[in-house]
Amino acid sequence: MTGEEMPDVEQAAQPGQLSILASVTDGIRILTLAGEIDHETGETLRRALDVSAHPQPRVVLDMRQVTFMDSTGINILIAAHQDAAGAGGWLRLAGPTGPVMRTIQIVGVDTLISCHATLRQALSQ
């Protein structure tokens, strides 16, 4: 896989915030997330997931460094999935941590959005 680095979408100003590093590999947009996804940080993620300018968007969220996610994050993921699918693309999740994956499973998001243990798996499926 060839990777093309893109500039940061957002950088966390302090611990407990959310930082997002965007890159592209084989035409797939990868957003590497670190920190917490909640009411305070949700707008940052929502902006990063805007696919309105991308025909047939293919997006993978690398969630290995996400330490917390509440219902705000769940709602953003569902909306992003719907937007990507509506544009003929897809959204996949890679490496959600135990507590984050538990939240995803409790509300059933894992039945809607493809979840993978590793970034490699998410890119190759």
Secondary structure, DSSP 8 states (H G I E B T S, - for coil): --EEE---SB--SSTTSEEEEEEEETTEEEEEEEEEESTTTHHHHHHHT--TT-SS-EEEEEEEEEEEE-HHHHHHHHHHHHHHHHTT-EEEEE---HHHHHHHHHHTGGGTSEEESSHHHHHH-
